[in-house]
Amino acid sequence: MNLLPTATSTDVQELQPRVAVLPVGSFEQHGTYLPLITDTAIACVIAQEIAAAYPVHLLPPITISCSHEHAAFPGTVSISARTLYAVIDDIRTSLARSGIHKLVIVNGHGGNYVLSNVVQEANVNGPAASLFPLGLDWDRAREYGGLESDRHADMHAGEIETSILLHAAPDLVREGYSDADHDGGGRPFLLVHGTSNYTETGVIGFPSLASADKGKAVLESLRESFANHLGVLHASD
């Protein structure tokens, strides 16, 4: 799959988008069957679905973010929350210079908590940024896709992530997901002890339940849900 947008400057000039879409992923372990770029790939897939349906300026992804809770597993790389904040702030400033004053951050990694603060501060003077998908968007997508697990139990490398990739990028999914289920329990101190305290394999979820059909339906639901975010941002125009 191609994770990068291929539009030309002329394409953007003709489209004249008022909203930019920025995928934010991560570079972290996802068990033995999903790649380190899983969150980036998923954020890009969602963003590409959005760009195919709405007149937005699709940006290339931020591929390394805040994955400190996965640091015990080989291959994981992180940047600080302040660095991620600064990069997105710089991107927003650059977009504004070119006349695009609205930004949707498509977040593929749940550990990027700082993105909520980025959006919170960006909207002090009126709607300028949104974080997508929100919990409600994910819940609707799970229901629409017929997923059997819930968002808490299926936290990492589970049913929903594996389903999305089975549909959109099956070449990224290796063998082994069908017998890799792991219930991580309550995980009250995940940010203290890290993921490794709750799973030896890196998996917290139920990938055996995954299917390409579920992944397709999840993306369809998210594409529809995005209209609400676009409407909120355009409300101040």
Secondary structure, DSSP 4 states (H G I P E B T S, - for coil): ---S----HHHHHHH--SEEEEEE--B--BTTTB-TTHHHHHHHHHHHHHHHHS--EEPPPB-----GGGTTSTT-B---HHHHHHHHHHHHHHHHHTT--EEEEEE--TT-THHHHHHHHHTTTS--EEEES-HHHHHHHHHHHT-SS-TTTS-BSSHHHHHHHHHH-GGGPPTTGGG--B-----TTHHHH-GGGT-SSS-BB-GGG--HHHHHHHHHHHHHHHHHHHHHHHTT-
